[in-house]
């Protein structure tokens, strides 16, 4: 018991001597939740996909969701992960995957986001990635990892402005700008 108390007193009195704190302070982090690509991302499964259904999204006046059926379920996607061997290094690769679902989100039939759910062979998990057209140009320049499978977490300003106009014309409530 006396040894435990002495050890605690040493760590409290001299916190700078803790090797784990030195390692944490010196090791760079590698965290990211979105990746911007100026020329736009290639969205797996989009080319040649057929529309299955289209419905309005709840609580988002003027915004619709379309379920797409890719002509091929197998595809490849770029992967990004923090290196396990080299702190602070981002590793870029390509993985072969199976498309589970692909949804398009639009306002006035102008698509602003694609949500892609995919699985990798031999891994018992699914990943969800959303691609965004931030400026209405038709280029999907932002790729984000998101938790929600239904409505995109980000609504670009050009979409808010378009859906506000449509909502006013239909007499519906306007999207909150929070």
Secondary structure, 3 states (H helix, E strand, C coil): CHHHHHHHHHHHHCHHHCHHHHHHHHCCCCCCCEEECCCCCCCCCCCCCEEEEEEECCCCCCEEEEEEECCCCEEEEEEEEECCCCCCCEEEEEEEEEEEEEEEEEECCEEEEEEEEEECCCCCCEEEEEEECCCCCCCCCEEEECCCCCCCCCCCHHHHHHHHHHHHHHCCCCCCCC
